[in-house]
Amino acid sequence: MQHGTRPALIQGRRPAAVVTGTSSGIGRACALRLAVQGYRVFAGVRRRQDGPALVQEASRTGGQVVPLIIDVTDQASIGAAAAEVASAVGDDGIAALVNNAGIGMTWPMEAIPLDDLRRIYEVNVFGQVAVTQAFLPLVRAGTGRIVNIGSIGDRLSLPFGAPLASSKWALASITESLRMELRPWGIHVILIEPASIHTNAVQKVKDDAERVMSEMSWGHLELYGDTYQAMTSRALEREKSGSDPDVVAKAVLRAIRTKRPRTRYVVGKDGRLLSFLAGWAPDRLFDAMRIRLFGLPKKFGVAAQPATGAAR
């Protein structure tokens, strides 16, 4: 595959890429970016009605998007999607698999219902593995690449952020192992680590936080309610001022097209600063910095303070 402005055609056809979770946000940006750069993008959506708008937007710039119905938590759905792509691309295989589908939620670890935690792992970990397993024969046939969308949270965690961050740590570990396992076939496996990115998921985070507050027991509300509200409000502010999703899409394109890609790409507002601090600062110092930045109380019964500085 060439690594210039546009990829090389394969027997007169555009090279294929599969992207999951493309109905909005980062996944949508990735699908459109790859399409305009000359890829035939199989854009994974859970609902059929999410496909036409994506096709129309891509076609305005000469891009080609094919909606692909896929639920990463449903093995039958994954198998059907892989079979559909295999039928379309034949022996050419695919140039890239971009595992983007994911969900996030904040909870105090003492209070989170285990079913909620399992749901996050079902999508963010097991779903990514299931999709990778299903599409790997096509990646191998095309000597393609696998790009996993992780999070800066795979380098650090925040109070109430463990459900999402821990799932992204797991994905980062899987990515690292897979990178070595697939090396004999020349398949690069790359991790993208977004920091603050502004998407319409901001509203979902707000709605989820309100649901969490409504579902907490009175005892947990007394222990965590004020602090949880202060933390989620600050996190929402950071997301609203975050980078455009296209910065992630551009990193994905580099990961696919660069002859020798990095193993990780940190992107988004404050990403490099946070990754530096996570690797440099001693744990206790970094804990204190995060507590101060988010205005969290040092002792129970002390009101949360207005947050200062910038962090995610």
C-alpha positions as a printed NumPy array, in Angstrom:
array([[  0.   ,   0.   ,   0.   ],
       [  1.228,   3.456,  -0.856],
       [  1.502,   6.125,   1.804],
       [  1.071,   9.283,  -0.241],
       [ -1.971,  11.523,  -0.462],
       [ -4.269,   8.688,  -1.541],
       [ -3.885,   4.915,  -1.214],
       [ -3.136,   2.777,  -4.25 ],
       [ -6.107,   1.203,  -6.003],
       [ -6.326,  -2.574,  -5.825],
       [ -7.323,  -3.91 ,  -9.255],
       [ -9.127,  -0.633,  -9.904],
       [-10.903,  -0.64 ,  -6.533],
       [-10.385,   1.474,  -3.456],
       [ -8.692,  -0.325,  -0.545],
       [-11.194,  -1.187,   2.173],
       [-11.286,  -0.087,   5.796],
       [-13.682,  -1.157,   8.542],
       [-14.523,   1.327,  11.305],
       [-16.853,   0.493,  14.204],
       [-19.007,   2.928,  16.149],
       [-19.44 ,   5.46 ,  13.342],
       [-22.875,   6.882,  14.118],
       [-21.333,   9.917,  15.832],
       [-18.23 ,  11.482,  17.33 ],
       [-14.794,   9.984,  16.801],
       [-15.997,   7.027,  14.752],
       [-17.935,   9.245,  12.367],
       [-14.918,  11.534,  11.945],
       [-12.682,   8.534,  11.218],
       [-15.073,   7.115,   8.626],
       [-15.374,  10.436,   6.791],
       [-11.636,  11.174,   6.94 ],
       [-10.718,   7.765,   5.509],
       [-13.43 ,   7.99 ,   2.851],
       [-12.264,  11.358,   1.544],
       [ -8.7  ,  10.003,   1.465],
       [ -9.679,   7.262,  -0.945],
       [-10.717,   4.292,   1.167],
       [-13.923,   2.34 ,   0.74 ],
       [-15.136,   2.547,   4.313],
       [-17.393,  -0.071,   5.827],
       [-18.893,   2.058,   8.582],
       [-20.18 ,   0.095,  11.538],
       [-23.505,   1.261,  12.975],
       [-25.922,  -0.504,  15.291],
       [-29.045,   1.028,  13.76 ],
       [-29.797,   0.961,  10.046],
       [-31.163,   4.519,  10.16 ],
       [-27.73 ,   5.885,  11.131],
       [-26.194,   4.882,   7.799],
       [-27.758,   7.106,   5.082],
       [-26.623,  10.45 ,   6.522],
       [-23.045,   9.179,   6.72 ],
       [-23.171,   7.942,   3.121],
       [-24.541,  11.272,   1.945],
       [-21.934,  13.327,   3.794],
       [-19.082,  11.211,   2.424],
       [-20.406,  11.361,  -1.137],
       [-20.312,  15.166,  -1.116],
       [-16.514,  14.971,  -1.042],
       [-16.241,  12.005,  -3.38 ],
       [-15.88 ,   9.493,  -0.564],
       [-17.371,   6.018,  -0.475],
       [-19.031,   4.751,   2.695],
       [-20.903,   1.461,   3.007],
       [-23.036,   1.175,   6.179],
       [-22.304,  -2.033,   8.078],
       [-24.772,  -3.197,  10.713],
       [-22.766,  -4.471,  13.666],
       [-23.3  ,  -4.783,  17.397],
       [-19.947,  -5.51 ,  19.015],
       [-21.662,  -7.315,  21.905],
       [-23.488,  -9.737,  19.59 ],
       [-21.399, -12.542,  18.118],
       [-23.939, -13.295,  15.387],
       [-23.992,  -9.643,  14.34 ],
       [-20.191,  -9.539,  14.225],
       [-20.036, -12.729,  12.171],
       [-22.608, -11.46 ,   9.684],
       [-20.729,  -8.161,   9.309],
       [-17.417,  -9.936,   8.706],
       [-19.046, -12.197,   6.113],
       [-20.561,  -9.18 ,   4.341],
       [-17.197,  -7.429,   4.124],
       [-15.444, -10.632,   3.04 ],
       [-17.938, -11.046,   0.203],
       [-17.374,  -7.448,  -0.905],
       [-13.561,  -7.401,  -0.825],
       [-12.768, -10.971,  -1.859],
       [ -9.111, -11.966,  -1.784],
       [ -7.984,  -8.332,  -1.426],
       [ -8.788,  -8.289,   2.274],
       [ -8.893,  -4.987,   4.127],
       [ -6.285,  -2.29 ,   4.624],
       [ -7.429,  -1.312,   8.104],
       [ -9.652,  -2.294,  11.007],
       [-10.426,   0.622,  13.325],
       [-11.925,  -0.544,  16.625],
       [-13.704,   2.551,  17.881],
       [-17.026,   1.38 ,  19.345],
       [-17.081,   2.018,  23.074],
       [-19.045,   3.337,  26.019],
       [-18.108,   5.242,  29.151],
       [-19.612,   5.814,  32.534],
       [-18.533,   7.352,  35.839],
       [-19.366,   5.778,  39.197],
       [-17.869,   5.597,  42.68 ],
       [-16.346,   2.117,  42.755],
       [-18.033,   1.405,  46.087],
       [-21.42 ,   2.039,  44.531],
       [-21.316,   0.858,  40.917],
       [-23.72 ,  -1.987,  40.121],
       [-21.663,  -4.874,  38.785],
       [-24.   ,  -5.213,  35.812],
       [-23.   ,  -1.684,  34.732],
       [-19.321,  -2.547,  35.08 ],
       [-19.798,  -5.762,  33.106],
       [-21.602,  -3.832,  30.36 ],
       [-18.643,  -1.462,  29.96 ],
       [-16.218,  -4.374,  29.678],
       [-18.547,  -6.227,  27.315],
       [-18.323,  -3.337,  24.845],
       [-14.865,  -1.871,  25.484],
       [-12.892,  -5.078,  25.948],
       [-14.687,  -8.251,  24.884],
       [-16.378,  -6.491,  21.97 ],
       [-13.044,  -5.239,  20.639],
       [-11.524,  -8.704,  20.888],
       [-14.529, -10.323,  19.198],
       [-14.428,  -7.877,  16.274],
       [-10.665,  -8.282,  15.906],
       [-10.942, -12.071,  15.868],
       [-13.671, -11.96 ,  13.225],
       [-11.885,  -9.535,  10.904],
       [ -8.286, -10.693,  11.364],
       [ -8.378, -13.072,   8.371],
       [ -9.331, -10.082,   6.194],
       [ -6.626,  -7.91 ,   7.762],
       [ -4.072, -10.657,   7.163],
       [ -5.199, -11.1  ,   3.553],
       [ -4.713,  -7.392,   2.901],
       [ -1.58 ,  -7.049,   5.052],
       [ -3.625,  -4.395,   6.774],
       [ -3.408,  -2.668,  10.119],
       [ -5.433,  -2.701,  13.299],
       [ -6.027,   0.613,  15.031],
       [ -7.611,   0.558,  18.483],
       [ -9.155,   3.726,  19.888],
       [ -8.183,   3.803,  23.54 ],
       [ -7.979,   6.79 ,  25.859],
       [ -5.456,   8.837,  27.778],
       [ -7.224,   7.065,  30.639],
       [ -5.128,   3.991,  29.864],
       [ -2.182,   5.899,  31.41 ],
       [ -3.986,   7.432,  34.369],
       [ -7.282,   7.277,  36.181],
       [ -9.437,   9.882,  37.866],
       [-11.815,   9.644,  40.803],
       [-15.026,   7.949,  39.629],
       [-13.381,   7.256,  36.268],
       [-12.225,   3.7  ,  36.973],
       [-15.007,   1.932,  35.014],
       [-13.915,   3.518,  31.728],
       [-10.204,   3.893,  32.479],
       [ -9.759,   0.291,  33.601],
       [-11.42 ,  -0.996,  30.427],
       [ -9.06 ,   1.167,  28.365],
       [ -6.069,  -0.123,  30.339],
       [ -7.216,  -3.618,  29.393],
       [ -7.514,  -2.623,  25.726],
       [ -4.033,  -1.071,  25.815],
       [ -2.588,  -4.31 ,  27.198],
       [ -4.394,  -6.358,  24.561],
       [ -3.098,  -4.015,  21.863],
       [  0.475,  -4.427,  23.087],
       [  0.318,  -8.218,  23.11 ],
       [ -1.437,  -8.361,  19.752],
       [  1.19 ,  -6.084,  18.242],
       [  3.871,  -8.664,  18.997],
       [  1.74 , -11.68 ,  18.103],
       [  0.915, -10.348,  14.628],
       [  4.382,  -9.095,  13.777],
       [  5.29 , -12.252,  11.785],
       [  2.604, -11.297,   9.244],
       [  3.704,  -7.684,   8.994],
       [  0.505,  -6.475,  10.656],
       [  0.918,  -3.297,  12.683],
       [ -1.359,  -2.85 ,  15.708],
       [ -1.596,   0.748,  16.895],
       [ -3.238,   2.418,  19.881],
       [ -4.74 ,   5.917,  19.656],
       [ -5.045,   7.656,  23.043],
       [ -7.443,  10.63 ,  22.908],
       [ -7.563,  13.111,  25.769],
       [-10.294,  15.778,  25.861],
       [-12.383,  15.486,  22.698],
       [-15.589,  17.434,  22.169],
       [-18.348,  15.193,  20.818],
       [-22.074,  14.825,  21.285],
       [-21.206,  12.207,  23.888],
       [-20.925,  15.154,  26.303],
       [-24.71 ,  15.19 ,  26.631],
       [-24.722,  11.442,  27.195],
       [-22.143,  11.829,  29.964],
       [-24.398,  14.416,  31.591],
       [-27.443,  12.165,  31.277],
       [-25.506,   9.189,  32.647],
       [-24.291,  11.249,  35.611],
       [-27.866,  12.241,  36.425],
       [-28.883,   8.589,  36.23 ],
       [-26.043,   7.587,  38.539],
       [-27.159,  10.163,  41.107],
       [-30.723,   8.882,  40.903],
       [-29.636,   5.252,  41.334],
       [-27.194,   5.715,  44.225],
       [-28.425,   4.6  ,  47.609],
       [-29.008,   7.305,  50.2  ],
       [-25.945,   6.08 ,  52.034],
       [-23.727,   6.385,  48.971],
       [-25.225,   9.771,  48.125],
       [-24.235,  11.012,  51.559],
       [-20.711,   9.679,  51.094],
       [-20.107,  10.69 ,  47.48 ],
       [-22.939,  12.841,  46.142],
       [-21.408,  16.315,  46.424],
       [-17.961,  15.202,  45.314],
       [-19.359,  13.2  ,  42.408],
       [-21.376,  16.169,  41.174],
       [-18.38 ,  18.497,  41.426],
       [-16.165,  16.047,  39.578],
       [-18.604,  15.327,  36.755],
       [-19.344,  19.036,  36.286],
       [-15.647,  19.742,  35.886],
       [-15.203,  16.811,  33.512],
       [-18.08 ,  18.081,  31.366],
       [-16.465,  21.517,  31.188],
       [-13.241,  19.924,  29.99 ],
       [-15.044,  17.891,  27.326],
       [-16.918,  20.933,  26.027],
       [-13.625,  22.742,  25.434],
       [-11.922,  19.656,  24.046],
       [-10.398,  19.109,  20.624],
       [-12.401,  18.356,  17.498],
       [-12.87 ,  14.616,  16.798],
       [-11.042,  15.06 ,  13.502],
       [ -7.721,  15.263,  15.379],
       [ -8.291,  11.616,  16.257],
       [ -9.251,  10.794,  12.674],
       [ -6.05 ,  12.384,  11.394],
       [ -4.012,  10.283,  13.822],
       [ -5.822,   7.164,  12.616],
       [ -4.976,   8.055,   9.022],
       [ -1.298,   8.526,   9.95 ],
       [ -1.301,   5.2  ,  11.754],
       [ -2.657,   3.486,   8.658],
       [ -0.569,   5.253,   6.027],
       [  2.811,   5.855,   7.671],
       [  5.377,   3.278,   6.592],
       [  6.606,   2.778,  10.151],
       [  3.822,   3.934,  12.486],
       [  4.23 ,   4.681,  16.153],
       [  2.846,   2.115,  18.539],
       [  0.807,   4.843,  20.292],
       [ -0.526,   8.26 ,  19.3  ],
       [ -1.577,  10.673,  22.061],
       [ -4.006,  13.267,  20.707],
       [ -6.399,  15.907,  21.989],
       [ -6.289,  18.785,  24.425],
       [ -3.88 ,  18.295,  27.357],
       [ -3.032,  14.788,  26.168],
       [  0.733,  15.16 ,  26.043],
       [  0.85 ,  17.02 ,  29.35 ],
       [ -1.196,  14.356,  31.099],
       [  0.81 ,  11.504,  29.612],
       [  4.042,  13.208,  30.69 ],
       [  2.795,  13.726,  34.23 ],
       [  1.521,  10.161,  34.43 ],
       [  4.978,   8.849,  33.558],
       [  7.029,  11.373,  35.521],
       [  5.239,  12.278,  38.749],
       [  5.365,   9.934,  41.762],
       [  1.956,   8.428,  42.501],
       [  1.285,  10.425,  45.69 ],
       [  2.254,  13.688,  44.026],
       [  0.14 ,  12.95 ,  40.959],
       [ -2.786,  12.005,  43.226],
       [ -2.487,  15.343,  45.009],
       [ -2.304,  17.219,  41.704],
       [ -5.462,  15.572,  40.385],
       [ -7.32 ,  16.122,  43.632],
       [ -6.38 ,  19.795,  43.603],
       [ -7.113,  20.288,  39.904],
       [-10.597,  18.895,  40.315],
       [-11.282,  20.611,  43.621],
       [-11.954,  17.375,  45.476],
       [-12.096,  17.36 ,  49.282],
       [ -9.176,  15.842,  51.157],
       [-11.392,  14.544,  53.951],
       [-14.992,  13.374,  54.162],
       [-17.277,  16.138,  55.354],
       [-15.239,  18.914,  53.727],
       [-17.025,  20.552,  50.803],
       [-15.584,  20.164,  47.329],
       [-13.764,  23.295,  46.174],
       [-14.022,  25.05 ,  42.807],
       [-11.65 ,  23.272,  40.447],
       [ -8.609,  25.059,  39.083],
       [ -6.284,  24.444,  36.188],
       [ -6.827,  22.066,  33.31 ],
       [ -7.072,  18.313,  33.273],
       [ -9.259,  15.55 ,  32.04 ]])
